[in-house]
Amino acid sequence: MEDIKNILICGIGAVGSIYAEKIQNCESAKLRVLVDEERLIKYTQNPIIFNGTELHFNYVLPDEENFKADLIIIATKFSGLEEASLNIANFVKNDTVIISLLNGVTSEEILAAKYGWDKLLLSYFIGHSAIREGRRIRHDNVNTIVFGARENSLTSVNVKRVKEFFDKAGINYEIPIDMKYSLWLKFMLNVCANQTTAILRMTFGEMLANKKFMEFAREIMHEVELIAKAEGVNNTEDMIEKTIEHLKTMMPEGKTSMLQDVEAGRKTEVDMFAGTIVTLGEKHGIPTPCNKVLKEMIEIIHEHQDIKRNSKETLNIG
């Protein structure tokens, strides 16, 4: 198999822009950013401003046939995953590696159903949250891509190919031995922190300082622990304490991505978090009352946003 040189990134929001910027500065890489026609106009006329610098990329549309990717990085929101899975089709070849930096534990299964597990690695982003305000994104460069094979081994050819490329591009990474455990550990953090802070409008510091909040967070994490064990994850008994320790490393003034979505009036990824836990709870006969409430509360926020948006549009028409 060839070394990784041609890279396609799908999604240049708060996470995708971090790696698009890094890869563009790698001399041995050829980067393309996949967009639709609407985003092509948007990003060309009003480029993303990352840490004060405008980002200008080589954009490609889904029907491009003259570029094949050695590595495809999916960094969309969960709501955009289905579209992304269709749009990358022209860029996939026999030895393409696909990694998904989406939150959650289901995106790889969705992509593998179309492209096969031989092309997929399990992966996720971990680090400080980027702050996105319109087209401006700020990030302190604390970021790591955690990745590996489903049944992880350092001898995996695709793991070694991605590792060698990340070394060249200066991308921080970790390759855990038990990748499934690691993926669910990140999922636990997202389920307990993203949803609750989005409802209560709290920063990481405010969350950790509030004893009642943390008691409730433990109840949410316990539901995730039970589901993870039922899904075959090993060593689930230490996941809650590890998640709390990781939360303590976050910037106190930082906001979760879901809170930023709510503040900006965007739809959240609640289906990927509480929605997944509730569905798997029903599958395994495990009660998930906390996540059911979180899901309903965030869906109320979504409906409230829609009502406000429709009222504003009606007033503008009038």
Secondary structure as the mmCIF struct_conf table of DSSP 4:
data_model
#
loop_
_struct_conf.conf_type_id
_struct_conf.id
_struct_conf.beg_label_comp_id
_struct_conf.beg_label_asym_id
_struct_conf.beg_label_seq_id
_struct_conf.end_label_comp_id
_struct_conf.end_label_asym_id
_struct_conf.end_label_seq_id
HELX_LH_PP_P HELX_LH_PP_P1 GLU A 2 ILE A 4
STRN STRN1 ASN A 6 CYS A 10
BEND BEND1 GLY A 13 GLY A 13
TURN_TY1_P TURN_TY1_P1 ALA A 14 VAL A 15
HELX_RH_AL_P HELX_RH_AL_P1 GLY A 16 GLN A 24
TURN_TY1_P TURN_TY1_P2 ASN A 25 ASN A 25
TURN_TY1_P TURN_TY1_P3 GLU A 27 SER A 28
STRN STRN2 LYS A 30 LEU A 34
HELX_RH_AL_P HELX_RH_AL_P2 GLU A 37 GLN A 45
BEND BEND2 ASN A 46 ASN A 46
STRN STRN3 ILE A 49 PHE A 50
TURN_TY1_P TURN_TY1_P4 ASN A 51 GLY A 52
STRN STRN4 THR A 53 GLU A 54
STRN STRN5 TYR A 59 VAL A 60
TURN_TY1_P TURN_TY1_P5 PRO A 62 ASP A 63
BEND BEND3 ASN A 66 ASN A 66
BEND BEND4 ASP A 70 ASP A 70
STRN STRN6 LEU A 71 ILE A 74
BEND BEND5 THR A 76 THR A 76
HELX_RH_3T_P HELX_RH_3T_P1 PHE A 78 GLY A 80
HELX_RH_AL_P HELX_RH_AL_P3 LEU A 81 ASN A 87
TURN_TY1_P TURN_TY1_P6 ILE A 88 ILE A 88
HELX_RH_3T_P HELX_RH_3T_P2 ALA A 89 PHE A 91
TURN_TY1_P TURN_TY1_P7 ASN A 94 ASP A 95
STRN STRN7 VAL A 97 SER A 100
BEND BEND6 ASN A 103 THR A 106
HELX_RH_AL_P HELX_RH_AL_P4 SER A 107 TYR A 115
TURN_TY1_P TURN_TY1_P8 TRP A 117 ASP A 118
BEND BEND7 LYS A 119 LYS A 119
STRN STRN8 LEU A 120 GLY A 127
BEND BEND8 HIS A 128 HIS A 128
HELX_LH_PP_P HELX_LH_PP_P2 SER A 129 ALA A 130
STRN STRN9 ILE A 131 GLU A 133
TURN_TY1_P TURN_TY1_P9 GLY A 134 ARG A 135
STRN STRN10 ARG A 136 ARG A 138
BEND BEND9 ASN A 141 ASN A 141
STRN STRN11 ASN A 143 GLY A 148
TURN_TY1_P TURN_TY1_P10 ARG A 150 GLU A 151
TURN_TY1_P TURN_TY1_P11 LEU A 154 THR A 155
HELX_RH_AL_P HELX_RH_AL_P5 VAL A 157 ALA A 169
TURN_TY1_P TURN_TY1_P12 GLY A 170 GLY A 170
STRN STRN12 TYR A 173 GLU A 174
BEND BEND10 ILE A 177 ASP A 178
HELX_RH_AL_P HELX_RH_AL_P6 MET A 179 LEU A 200
TURN_TY1_P TURN_TY1_P13 ARG A 201 ARG A 201
HELX_RH_AL_P HELX_RH_AL_P7 PHE A 204 ALA A 209
HELX_RH_AL_P HELX_RH_AL_P8 LYS A 211 ALA A 230
TURN_TY1_P TURN_TY1_P14 GLU A 231 GLY A 232
BEND BEND11 ASN A 234 ASN A 234
HELX_RH_3T_P HELX_RH_3T_P3 THR A 236 ASP A 238
HELX_RH_AL_P HELX_RH_AL_P9 MET A 239 LEU A 247
TURN_TY1_P TURN_TY1_P15 LYS A 248 THR A 249
BEND BEND12 MET A 250 MET A 250
TURN_TY1_P TURN_TY1_P16 PRO A 252 GLU A 253
HELX_RH_AL_P HELX_RH_AL_P10 SER A 257 GLU A 263
TURN_TY1_P TURN_TY1_P17 ALA A 264 GLY A 265
TURN_TY1_P TURN_TY1_P18 VAL A 270 PHE A 273
HELX_RH_AL_P HELX_RH_AL_P11 ALA A 274 HIS A 284
TURN_TY1_P TURN_TY1_P19 GLY A 285 GLY A 285
HELX_RH_AL_P HELX_RH_AL_P12 PRO A 289 ILE A 317
#
